[in-house]
Every structure is written in C-alpha cells, then in structure tokens.
Amino acid sequence: MTQDPPPSAPAGSDWRNSAEWLRSIANAVPQLVWSATAEGIVDFYNFRYKEYAGLTHKPDGTWEWAPVVHPDDAAATLEAWTRATATGEVYDMEHRVERADGTFRWHVSRGVPVRDAQGRVVRWYGSATDIHDLKTAERALHENEARLRATFEGVADGIISLDAAGRVLDLNPAFARMHGFASVDDARLSLDRFVTDFETRDANGMDIPPQGLPFSRAVRGETISDMEIEARRRATGDLLFIGSYNAVPVRDAHGAISQVVVTIRDITERRRAEERQRLLVREVDHRARNALAVVQAVMTLTRADTVDDFAEAVRGRVQTIARCHTRLTENHWLTVGLRNLLDDELKAYEAPDGARTQLHGPAVAIVGSAVQPVSMILHELVTNAVKHGALSGPEGRLTVDWTLRPDGGLRLCWREAGGPPVRPPARRGVGSTVMAGSARQVGGTLDMQWETAGLTCTLVLPPAAIGAVSALAQSGAAAAPASEPAFAVHARRRILVVEDEALLATETAALLSSLGYAAVGPAVTLDEALALAATERDLAAAVLDLNLGGRSSLVVADVLEARGVGVVFATGYADAPVPSPEGRRRPVVQKPVTPGRLADALREVL
C-alpha cells in the first residue's frame, strides 16, 4: 500500500526524507517541536511552539530555552540537557515552560539524537508535550488520597476492606483498637480468623452465623445499614464492643464484586446510656406507682371519728411521705441524716426556748431504702405524743437519744415525760401496726413501754439500714426484744402476704380481710418469704411483691407452686416480666392495688 506524496514535494523526489515534509508534520502536531544542532543550538521550532511562546522571528541560532523555563526547574533542566549533549543519551525532562501570557505550564520534554555513520551526534530532534492538566489532576488526586488516608487513619469508626475471598486488603487503627489488637499489622487477619477468634450476637442476643455477618451478606450483593452486633472475644467471653455495622459491595468494570468495605461505629456507651435511661424510667415509674400505692394505703387504713380528724391524720402521713421524697431527692436517693428526719417531724412542736425536745446522738445517715419506714415510725410517735403524750401539754418534755451498736446498727430511745398519765392502749391501732410493720420492713425491732410517767419506745435498726456515720459515734446497748407479728392468723382461707413496704403490707392484709380471707405474714424480706412459703400450712394462695428490696420473688413462687399454692404478683413496674411456666397461672396486679383487681386475681388461682 502506497501513499501519495505531499503536494509540495518535488515530482520524483523521495518525499519521505524531504525536510519540507518533516516541517509539515511538525507543524501539524499539537506538541512543541524543535530541532537543534549537535551543540544544542536551536535552529527550528514549529508553529505551535511559536504560538505558545509568542515568538515572531525565525530561529537564527540566538534563541535560548533557559529564560522560558520556570526558575525552580532551570537548574535540573540544564543538568539534564548538558548530560544528554555530552553523552549522546536521550534527553527526558518534566518542567514548567512559560507561555506567552506569562503563565507556566507543565511539559514533558524529550530530545532524541541523530547520529551519522560513525555514530557521532549530528542533530537533535525534540518535542515538549503539555501535561499540565495531567499534573494538576495527579496533584489533586494525591491531595485527595492524603486527605482520605488521614481520615481513614484518624476516624473513630472502624473500617476494613476485604476481597471477595475474605482476605483483608486494608483496615484502620480504630478497627484494630476495637478488636483489642495492639497495631494494624496485628489485625491483618483473614475473615476465617475473625470468625474463629470472635463471637458475634445480634441485638436480641442471638449468635450470628458466619453467613449472616455483614461481610458475607455484602459479598452476595446486599448493602447493610446499621446492623447492631455485639462482639465478644470467644476465648473469654469478654465484651469488646457493641457496633453499628454498615457494609457495601464494590464492583469492578464488569459488574462483578471485587471487594467489600465494612464500617463499624462503636455504640457501646450509647447503648449503656440508653439502658441506664430505660432503667431510670422504669424505676421512676415503679417509685411513682409505689408512692401512689402508699398514699392509697394511708387513706385506706386511717381511721377517725370525724371527717376533720380523718383529713388531719391522712395529711400528716402523706406530708411525711412527701418530706421523705424531698430529702431523698436532695441526696440522690442515697442517704438522709437521722437528725434531719427528727427535725422534720418535731420542728412544729418545739418551744421557743428549745427546752421542750432534747435530741442527742452522733451523726448518723439512714440508707435510702429505710428512710420512709423510719420516718413513718417517727411520725406515728410524734402524732401519739401530740394527741395523748408529752407534747399534748406545755409541761411535757421529750428526749430522743441514739447510739451506734457494736455491730454497726443503731439503737434509738424515745422517752416522754411531764405529760398526762399514760395507759396501754386497749387494742392495737393502725399507728401501732404501721410502726411494727415499718420496723420489720427494715429488719429492725420496736419495743413500746407504756409507763405511767410517759411512753418509752426503743427502736433498733440493723447495720444494713445505716449509711455514713461520724467517726465520733459511740457504742450502744443490746437490741430490744422482737415485736409481735403485724397480723394475726384467722381460721378463714389463708393468704400469704409478701411485701417489703410496711404500709402496703398492712393495706394488703386489710384488703384480704375485707374480702373474707386471713392474711399470713407479712414477709418483708426474701428469706422470710422463703421460710413462710416452705413451712406455713394450709395456705390457699399468696400475694407476692415481685421486687423485694431489689431481689425477685419468683423463687418464692416456685416453692409455693411446688406445694400446690397459687400465686398472685403485685408490682409497681408497668412492664415487669413474669414468666408463666406451662400449666400455671400467675396473674399480675398493678400497684396501687384495688379490692376488685385483687379479688379477680385470687379467683384465678383459687
């Protein structure tokens, strides 16, 4: 196949070797084309070179390249050109060349020597190709890669990429830290190794099989978003983190999945905070329901001859409960000072000279769970003293002394004098029942001595009811004898009462009595409940507080049901889980308990 010669080529000439033809080719290309003598003197440049550099004259051997090269590149360019002309090697250089408008653009310049028959360099031909846009793109790409790498290395989320076979391609320091590795290199394991070393569970605590992991699903083409996984070290079972996983497949030019990128956000603290909040909400709900139940119990149990007397009695007891909640809230539900509880109850009855009541004892704090029962005991003592005892007249005097016992418990002695003559009550009233039940609720004892000169009451609290105390605390006397049970057992159908709140236990017994049942107990601790559940005879059913001082009463239910005794649960938690074994009915009544709901629940198990 032949080509026609260019129109300007002389007829019959060898146009492929024609200098004119070479110039035509040089002027047609977009590169800057030049030629130079063996000594490096430029004697030709093409139209594109003239246009780029703004040259108007023909090359006459006086043009020099150095002034158009960027100053920062001039030395390297000169060195490369000098070496090429001295050795005859190909000249190859990247540098910035000035354009006619004064701007510099990156070019790759290349010069090739032409040799004669003896191998001597007789001429140089060269070109300069504009690579400025390529260099700019490369620089931008490098900067982007640097930013991405910095982000990859510094981000708090764990990131890992794996090929379709499960081999680790890359991972960041956060991923290594989350999985307990000392460095990124230590964490460069295969997917099989991760499956071997770590166990994973979903948000419901169920084990996730290898094929269910985000990577495995992404390899199959799925995109995974916010999959919650609990990661544990298989050897020890220790929790490493709870992560929110995202996984995306990466496809090649043919659409095949070439790799998978997985990101993990550590949400352990968020989940712990949510769990704390959930527990707090449940506890607030529980305490609110219990508070309402206690108020209901106060109103149910209070007896009075007139409406005004009833209102006064209820108001006093409810105000005591309210003051307890205020004190506990101020102290984050931890402890309340015993002196604060006494002052709250007695301040309304103190004489201006302060001589009517005398309080003596070390600094003692009552733990949160015992504050309300102790306050109710003090309130009932004050109420009785105001109505019938030392505080009912101007001459009466009250002395309250308390000391710490050798075992860390507390002995408090309440002594009245100067009031009207005292006679033992003909029957046990609601106040006495509440006091005895409250003492038992905290594991303490109460002894009432109705002496003619005045009432003497001794309250003994166990070490568990006492919080922080002063270093100056003194030892006290021995414990008072245990009080009698709060409720008698009658010949009617016997229902065991298990309730750690004294007022609620009293109210439950009263409700049972009104429904025609006999209350057994109440048991206020888990140990007491287990003992009564195992030993009491002829029990028809039981009413169990689900939460006994933070411990579940389900084990008591198991003991009772094994004996054929039906169980009703009472709780202040709205969503308390109560498992019902097959074949057993375990009705649940919400506090505050009403007679109708309690009667319906008992009918289910009787």
LUMKOLFI-689170 format. One record per residue (C-alpha): residue in one letter; x, y, z. Coordinates in Angstrom, 3 decimals, m for minus. Each point is the difference from the previous one (the first is absolute). Layout:
N
type x y z
A X Y Z
...
END
This chain:
606
type x y z
M 0.000 0.000 0.000
T 1.479 3.354 m1.005
Q m0.748 3.575 0.977
D m0.054 2.984 m2.270
P 2.746 2.537 0.684
P m0.922 3.353 1.463
P m0.949 2.578 m2.609
S 3.145 2.080 0.570
A 2.350 m2.913 m0.493
P 2.032 0.202 m3.253
A m1.091 m2.522 m2.620
G 2.083 m3.127 0.067
S 1.711 0.944 3.294
D 0.162 m2.226 3.097
W m2.626 1.962 1.885
R 0.328 m2.030 3.196
N 3.489 1.441 0.536
S m0.978 3.471 m1.028
A 0.716 2.681 2.623
E m3.041 1.826 m1.232
W m2.142 m3.013 0.683
L 1.408 m0.288 3.543
R m0.823 3.633 0.639
S m3.557 m0.606 m1.166
I m0.332 m2.884 2.435
A 1.523 2.056 2.847
N m2.366 2.891 m0.611
A m3.004 m2.321 m0.002
V 0.515 m1.511 3.472
P m1.195 1.688 3.235
Q 3.370 m0.455 1.745
L 2.780 2.567 0.095
V 2.517 m1.367 m2.530
W 3.572 1.152 m0.412
S 3.326 m0.980 m1.478
A 3.504 0.989 0.930
T 3.555 m0.431 m1.155
A 2.341 m2.443 1.593
E 1.149 2.804 2.268
G m3.586 0.670 1.145
I m0.667 3.151 m1.983
V m3.717 0.071 m0.935
D m0.488 0.500 m3.711
F m3.672 m0.968 m0.300
Y m3.236 0.169 1.910
N m3.482 m0.694 m1.305
F m3.022 2.254 m0.279
R m1.413 m1.303 3.284
Y 3.246 0.981 1.765
K m0.193 3.486 m1.515
E m3.592 0.339 1.034
Y 0.609 m1.282 3.537
A 3.102 2.100 0.689
G m1.116 3.028 m1.970
L 2.997 m0.081 m2.358
T m0.104 2.068 m3.202
H 3.464 m0.480 m1.495
K 1.459 m3.029 m1.693
P 2.578 m1.990 1.913
D 3.393 1.506 m0.679
G 2.066 m1.819 2.595
T m0.294 2.771 2.579
W m3.117 m1.284 1.791
E 0.644 m1.597 3.376
W m2.338 m2.256 1.915
A 1.154 0.921 3.498
P m2.050 3.216 0.398
V m3.314 m1.802 m0.690
V 0.521 m2.784 2.561
H m1.324 0.587 3.518
P 2.830 1.214 2.281
D m0.602 m2.893 2.391
D 0.500 m2.472 m2.869
A 2.876 1.748 m1.822
A 2.900 m1.672 1.819
A m1.366 m3.533 m0.435
T m0.799 0.691 m3.663
L 3.502 1.304 m0.683
E 1.564 m2.996 1.702
A m2.109 m2.453 m2.030
W 0.703 1.769 m3.321
T 3.725 0.309 0.695
R 0.218 m3.678 0.837
A m1.928 m0.939 m3.158
T 2.163 2.076 m2.335
A 3.160 m1.238 1.662
T m0.914 m3.691 m0.098
G m2.400 m0.182 m2.889
E m2.689 m1.468 2.226
V m3.667 0.730 m0.513
Y m1.046 3.237 1.669
D m3.110 m0.479 2.165
M m1.319 2.600 2.446
E m3.179 1.203 1.683
H m0.017 3.730 0.642
R m2.152 3.094 m0.166
V 0.196 2.119 m3.151
E m1.152 3.594 m0.248
R m2.858 0.822 m2.300
A m0.345 3.264 m1.909
D m2.412 1.362 2.633
G 2.592 m0.532 2.743
T m1.506 m3.116 1.534
F 1.957 m3.205 0.406
R m1.295 m3.399 m1.008
W 1.490 m3.410 0.600
H 1.545 m1.747 m3.029
V 1.896 m3.203 m0.539
S 2.901 0.784 m2.335
R 1.795 m2.709 m1.922
G 2.986 0.358 m2.354
V 1.370 m2.800 m2.175
P 3.478 0.181 m1.603
V 0.589 m0.766 m3.688
R 3.349 m1.641 m0.745
D 2.086 m0.283 m3.164
A 1.582 m3.172 m1.317
Q 2.808 0.307 2.501
G m2.457 0.306 2.922
R 0.611 3.666 0.622
V m2.944 2.210 0.995
V m0.697 2.363 m2.890
R m3.444 1.299 0.994
W m2.677 m0.023 2.706
Y m3.727 m0.320 m0.551
G m2.337 0.616 2.865
S m3.476 0.811 1.191
A m1.694 1.318 3.105
T m3.446 m1.396 0.868
D m2.363 1.973 2.239
I m0.750 m2.118 3.075
H m1.169 2.853 2.197
D m3.581 m1.264 0.332
L 1.307 m3.498 0.740
K 2.408 1.356 2.655
T m2.802 2.067 1.534
A m2.257 m3.051 0.092
E 2.797 m2.109 1.483
R 0.656 2.611 2.676
A m3.711 0.235 0.819
L m0.196 m3.786 0.080
H 3.004 m0.177 2.312
E m1.481 2.646 2.292
N m3.336 m1.803 0.024
E 1.739 m3.270 0.780
A 1.909 1.694 2.819
R m3.229 1.423 1.419
L m1.752 m3.325 m0.321
R 2.910 m1.813 1.619
A 0.075 2.514 2.859
T m3.739 m0.468 0.451
F 0.340 m3.771 m0.259
E 2.780 m0.023 2.596
G m1.593 2.511 2.369
V m3.716 m0.747 m0.107
A m1.525 m1.553 3.125
D m1.996 m2.534 m2.023
G 1.616 m3.314 m0.844
I 0.483 m0.598 m3.740
I 1.114 m3.161 m1.760
S 0.045 m1.051 m3.641
L 0.230 m3.603 m1.134
D 0.090 m1.699 m3.358
A m2.725 m2.376 m1.107
A 1.926 m2.936 1.505
G 0.103 1.593 3.452
R 3.636 1.153 m0.061
V 0.650 3.286 1.784
L 1.042 2.748 m2.398
D 0.148 2.907 2.410
L m1.192 1.034 3.448
N 0.397 3.033 2.197
P 1.336 0.444 3.558
A m3.523 0.413 1.431
F m0.945 m3.473 m1.259
A 3.129 m1.453 1.622
R m0.706 1.737 3.331
M m3.643 m1.062 0.043
H 1.032 m3.639 m0.349
G 2.719 0.203 2.633
F 3.032 m0.051 m2.311
A 3.151 1.955 0.841
S 0.552 1.126 m3.597
V m1.471 m0.086 m3.486
D 2.491 m2.664 m1.055
D m1.132 m2.306 2.803
A m3.575 0.314 m1.239
R 0.701 m0.961 m3.618
L m1.774 m3.324 0.213
S m2.240 m1.866 m2.372
L m3.741 m0.043 0.486
D 0.258 m3.648 1.121
R 2.334 1.080 2.811
F m2.470 2.621 1.178
V m2.766 m2.579 0.084
T 2.289 m2.278 2.036
D 1.197 2.623 2.491
F m3.186 1.998 0.531
E m3.627 m0.839 0.599
T m2.765 2.311 m1.164
R m3.568 0.416 1.203
D m2.861 2.050 m1.352
A m2.056 2.590 1.882
N m2.108 m2.820 1.491
G 3.040 m1.867 1.339
M m0.173 m2.754 m2.644
D 3.226 m1.353 m1.517
I 0.630 1.133 m3.574
P 1.293 m2.793 m2.292
P 2.861 0.826 m2.409
Q m2.365 0.242 m2.967
G m2.044 2.595 1.855
L 2.898 2.394 0.620
P m0.090 3.339 m1.857
F 3.015 m0.947 m2.155
S m1.538 m3.288 m1.100
R m3.284 1.663 m0.875
A 1.750 2.811 m1.901
V 1.961 m2.568 m2.066
R m3.377 m1.331 m1.081
G m0.929 3.483 m1.207
E m1.847 1.374 3.044
T 0.546 3.484 1.394
I m0.112 m0.087 3.803
S m1.040 3.044 2.036
D 0.141 0.426 3.782
M 0.130 m3.685 0.911
E 0.576 m0.161 3.750
I 2.505 m2.647 1.070
E 1.469 m0.856 3.400
A 3.610 m1.161 m0.399
R 1.635 m2.190 2.649
R 3.344 m1.731 0.266
R m0.823 m3.666 m0.440
A 2.723 m1.273 2.355
T m1.182 2.003 3.022
G m3.487 1.200 m0.848
D 1.054 3.589 0.795
L m2.025 2.700 m1.741
L 2.152 1.989 m2.422
F m2.606 2.403 m1.299
I m3.506 0.399 m1.343
G 0.255 1.194 m3.582
S m2.266 1.445 m2.659
Y 1.166 m1.678 m3.220
N m0.287 1.225 m3.579
A 1.288 m2.006 m2.968
V 0.012 0.757 m3.751
P 1.213 m2.116 m2.929
V 2.465 1.577 m2.464
R m0.345 m1.134 m3.622
D 2.603 m0.020 m2.770
A m0.474 1.208 m3.596
H m1.820 m3.229 m0.856
G m2.460 0.276 2.900
A 1.572 m2.780 2.025
I 0.531 0.559 3.740
S 3.725 0.530 0.505
Q 0.039 1.060 3.636
V m2.148 0.976 2.959
V 0.369 2.995 2.302
V m1.313 m0.334 3.555
T m0.277 2.865 2.497
I m0.667 m0.428 3.708
R m1.153 2.728 2.357
D 0.543 m0.781 3.670
I m3.351 0.606 1.719
T 0.859 m1.721 3.275
E m0.266 3.135 2.133
R m3.161 1.076 m1.799
R m1.622 m3.347 0.731
R 1.135 0.136 3.625
A m1.406 3.509 0.325
E m3.273 m1.131 m1.576
E m0.147 m2.948 2.383
R 0.666 2.312 2.962
Q m2.744 2.298 m1.241
R m2.369 m2.925 m0.492
L 0.695 m1.255 3.512
L m0.395 3.526 1.363
V m3.375 0.390 m1.712
R m1.122 m3.394 1.311
E 1.226 0.878 3.480
V m1.726 3.404 m0.059
D m3.185 m1.700 m1.165
H 0.384 m2.655 2.710
R 0.596 2.571 2.723
A m2.868 2.158 m1.186
R m2.364 m2.967 0.028
N 1.285 m1.043 3.411
A m0.440 3.548 1.304
L m3.590 0.034 m1.250
A m0.530 m3.419 1.515
V 1.363 1.216 3.338
V m2.280 3.054 m0.074
Q m2.929 m2.260 m0.812
A 0.982 m2.255 2.897
V 0.164 2.992 2.347
M m3.511 1.032 m0.959
T m1.326 m3.547 0.168
L 1.473 m0.775 3.398
T m0.602 3.310 1.754
R m2.886 m0.047 2.478
A m1.561 3.063 1.645
D m3.245 1.027 1.721
T m0.505 3.157 m2.091
V 0.800 1.166 m3.502
D 2.343 2.654 1.373
D 1.880 m2.555 2.086
F 0.266 m2.285 m3.051
A 1.290 2.823 m2.185
E 2.557 1.001 2.624
A 1.279 m3.551 0.428
V 0.277 m0.593 m3.738
R 1.626 3.391 m0.553
G 2.644 m0.682 2.635
R 0.928 m3.393 m1.405
V 0.051 1.183 m3.619
Q 2.109 3.025 0.944
T 2.486 m2.332 1.685
I 0.240 m2.047 m3.203
A 0.441 3.196 m2.040
R 2.773 1.244 2.284
C 1.768 m3.355 m0.373
H m0.057 0.302 m3.774
T 1.311 3.561 0.202
R 2.869 m1.004 2.275
L 0.850 m3.017 m2.158
T m0.065 2.058 m3.178
E 2.338 2.546 1.553
N 2.426 m2.822 0.807
H m0.338 m1.939 m3.289
W m2.001 m2.775 1.751
L 3.075 m1.065 1.954
T m0.349 0.955 3.668
V m1.751 2.495 2.285
G 1.268 1.128 3.394
L m1.923 m1.338 2.998
R 0.109 3.461 1.589
N m1.668 1.437 m3.131
L m2.853 m2.503 0.281
L m0.536 0.845 3.685
D 0.135 3.742 m0.622
D m2.530 m0.284 m2.832
E m2.519 m1.686 2.307
L 0.636 2.016 3.190
K 0.657 3.554 m1.156
A m3.681 0.970 0.162
Y m0.174 m0.936 3.698
E 3.218 1.493 1.350
A m0.267 2.716 2.654
P 1.669 3.378 m0.691
D 2.693 m0.706 2.583
G 0.717 m3.406 m1.516
A m0.566 m1.720 3.334
R m2.982 m2.128 m0.965
T 1.903 m2.570 m2.069
Q 3.542 m1.227 0.518
L 1.827 m1.929 m2.742
H 3.330 m1.708 0.724
G 2.091 m2.271 m2.188
P 2.788 m0.255 m2.551
A m0.288 0.916 m3.665
V m1.790 m2.941 m1.580
A m1.352 m0.444 m3.516
I m2.904 m2.305 m0.839
V 0.285 m1.821 m3.341
G m2.545 0.883 m2.680
S m2.051 m3.194 0.219
A m0.506 0.470 3.757
V m0.800 3.730 0.027
Q m3.769 m0.258 m0.538
P m0.585 m2.812 2.546
V 2.071 1.805 2.669
S m1.795 3.267 m0.773
M m3.388 m1.685 0.373
I 1.034 m1.364 3.403
L 1.111 3.459 1.140
H m3.173 1.580 m1.389
E m2.254 m2.410 1.866
L 1.970 0.599 3.226
V m0.302 3.782 m0.413
T m3.716 m0.246 m0.848
N m0.651 m2.093 3.114
A 2.052 2.378 2.173
V m1.947 3.019 m1.310
K m3.385 m1.649 0.543
H 0.526 m1.995 3.183
G 3.556 0.409 1.285
A 2.691 2.471 0.998
L m0.583 2.454 m2.871
S m3.726 0.356 0.772
G 0.640 2.543 2.785
P 2.489 2.800 0.830
E 1.717 m1.914 2.799
G 0.892 m3.053 m2.016
R 3.530 m0.811 m1.018
L 1.432 m2.349 m2.634
T 3.498 m1.436 m0.099
V 1.336 m1.973 m2.968
D 3.380 m1.704 0.370
W 1.695 m2.207 m2.546
T 3.289 m1.870 m0.014
L 1.797 m2.340 m2.368
R 0.109 m3.654 0.956
P 3.199 m2.101 m0.129
D m1.282 m1.822 m3.103
G m0.453 3.297 m1.886
G m3.737 0.203 0.581
L m1.866 2.726 1.897
R m1.954 0.168 3.258
L m2.413 2.941 0.370
C m1.823 0.674 3.280
W m3.102 2.252 0.062
R m0.950 1.165 3.541
E m3.000 2.150 0.883
A m0.546 1.682 3.378
G m2.190 2.703 1.539
G m3.076 m0.815 m1.990
P m3.314 m1.479 1.127
P 0.059 m3.462 1.604
V 0.514 m2.703 m2.579
R m2.005 m3.197 m0.293
P 0.701 m2.857 m2.405
P m2.423 0.057 m2.964
A m2.960 m2.344 0.280
R 0.508 m1.234 m3.551
R 2.623 0.203 m2.693
G m0.735 2.949 m2.273
V 1.088 0.810 m3.520
G 2.911 2.117 1.252
S 1.429 m2.835 2.065
T m0.432 m2.411 m2.896
V 1.759 2.386 m2.405
M 2.872 0.494 2.477
A 0.499 m3.728 0.574
G m0.200 m0.740 m3.707
S 2.425 2.819 m0.849
A 2.526 m1.292 2.517
R m0.244 m3.493 m1.455
Q 0.289 1.430 m3.526
V 3.528 1.225 0.732
G 0.957 m3.062 2.033
G m0.252 1.821 3.327
T m1.896 m0.403 3.252
L m2.333 2.279 1.955
D m0.774 m0.153 3.716
M m2.777 2.178 1.514
Q m0.107 0.469 3.796
W m3.209 1.778 1.136
E 1.206 1.277 3.378
T m2.203 2.284 2.085
A 2.567 2.833 m0.143
G 0.184 m0.172 m3.745
L 0.577 m2.188 m3.017
T 3.435 m1.513 m0.584
C 0.650 m1.424 m3.437
T 3.184 m1.763 m1.062
L 0.751 m0.401 m3.703
V 2.886 m2.197 m1.105
L 1.162 0.186 m3.628
P 2.365 m2.516 m1.624
P 3.350 1.005 m1.567
A m1.543 m0.273 m3.492
A m2.276 2.964 0.788
I 2.895 2.264 0.996
G 2.041 2.038 m2.459
A 2.924 2.336 0.652
V 0.567 0.776 3.684
S 2.216 2.359 1.965
A 3.344 m1.292 1.219
L m1.088 1.130 3.488
A m2.871 m2.511 0.084
Q m0.280 m1.953 3.222
S m1.036 m3.558 0.724
G m3.461 m0.619 1.348
A m2.033 m2.516 1.883
A m1.265 m3.384 m0.987
A m2.910 m0.468 m2.347
A m3.536 0.202 1.280
P m2.185 m3.069 m0.182
A m1.708 m0.707 m3.294
S m3.483 1.388 m0.508
E m3.014 m2.209 m0.531
P m1.166 m0.835 m3.548
A m1.921 2.759 m1.705
F m3.030 m2.152 m0.786
A m1.764 m2.855 1.706
V m0.940 m3.188 m1.833
H m3.712 m0.833 m0.140
A m1.927 m3.130 m0.799
R m1.080 1.250 m3.422
R 1.804 m0.870 m3.278
R 3.563 0.965 0.634
I 1.862 2.266 m2.452
L 3.739 0.595 0.401
V 0.975 3.691 m0.373
V 3.533 0.820 m1.211
E 0.641 3.757 m0.230
D 3.071 2.018 0.940
E m1.909 3.277 0.529
A m1.630 m0.008 3.440
L m2.964 2.214 m0.859
L m0.754 m2.027 m3.121
A 0.273 m3.233 1.957
T m2.441 1.363 2.560
E m2.393 1.136 m2.718
T 0.220 m3.348 m1.835
A m0.860 m1.826 3.221
A m2.941 2.338 0.544
L m1.204 m0.554 m3.574
L 0.227 m3.756 0.469
S m1.951 0.241 3.224
S m2.711 2.045 m1.711
L m0.190 m2.709 m2.688
G m0.474 m2.731 2.628
Y 3.553 m1.369 0.100
A 2.546 m0.286 2.807
A 3.404 1.610 m0.580
V 3.116 m1.986 0.871
G 3.155 1.970 0.661
P 0.878 2.388 m1.423
A 3.480 m1.007 m1.094
V 2.103 3.061 m0.793
T 3.225 m1.678 m1.142
L 0.761 m2.775 m2.445
D 1.320 m2.253 2.783
E m3.156 0.479 2.069
A m2.143 m0.682 m3.061
L 1.858 m3.221 m0.806
A m0.301 m1.181 3.589
L m3.751 0.630 0.140
A m0.535 m1.449 m3.488
A 1.703 m3.241 1.054
T m1.478 m0.402 3.484
E m3.437 1.654 0.271
R m2.783 m2.558 m0.154
D m3.393 0.241 m1.708
L 0.892 2.926 m2.238
A m2.693 0.622 m2.607
A 1.997 2.538 m2.057
A 2.628 2.699 0.260
V 0.288 3.659 m1.024
L 3.655 0.699 m0.822
D 1.698 3.341 m0.570
L 2.060 m0.763 m3.117
N 2.960 2.090 1.188
L 1.177 m0.542 3.571
G 2.694 2.548 0.729
G 1.444 m0.445 m3.490
R m0.319 m3.820 0.016
S m2.540 m1.987 m2.002
S m2.684 m1.971 1.800
L m0.343 m2.510 m2.863
V 1.894 m2.586 2.045
V m2.656 0.331 2.729
A m2.668 m0.637 m2.629
D 1.812 m3.165 m1.068
V 0.014 m1.301 3.586
L m3.688 0.779 0.503
E m1.117 m1.438 m3.324
A 1.949 m3.178 0.698
R m2.270 m0.359 3.038
G m3.115 0.677 m2.103
V m0.457 3.587 1.273
G m1.152 2.526 m2.615
V 1.875 3.306 m0.333
V m1.061 3.569 m0.818
F 2.710 2.572 m0.705
A m0.232 3.697 0.909
T 2.418 2.475 m1.552
G 0.605 3.675 m0.600
Y 1.765 m0.713 m3.310
A m2.230 0.473 m3.034
D 1.877 m2.506 m2.161
A 1.347 m2.420 2.579
P 0.736 m3.377 m1.641
V m1.705 m2.820 1.878
P 0.720 m3.385 m1.590
S m2.892 m2.452 0.189
P 1.132 m3.636 m0.030
E m2.173 m2.322 m2.008
G m3.195 m0.883 1.774
R 0.283 2.756 2.607
R m1.967 3.232 0.258
R 1.844 2.989 1.419
P m2.282 3.039 m0.113
V 1.613 3.403 0.535
V m1.682 3.003 1.645
Q 1.459 3.480 m0.357
K 0.549 2.182 3.024
P m1.907 1.733 1.443
V m2.065 m3.129 0.545
T m3.788 0.282 0.112
P m2.347 m2.479 1.700
G m1.645 m0.923 m3.308
R 3.251 m0.777 m1.829
L 1.345 m1.956 2.969
A m3.226 m2.029 0.296
D 0.031 m0.806 m3.732
A 3.643 m1.093 0.117
L m0.564 m2.234 3.025
R m2.980 m1.669 m1.676
E 2.316 m0.967 m2.876
V 2.311 m2.013 2.268
L m2.421 m1.338 2.627
END
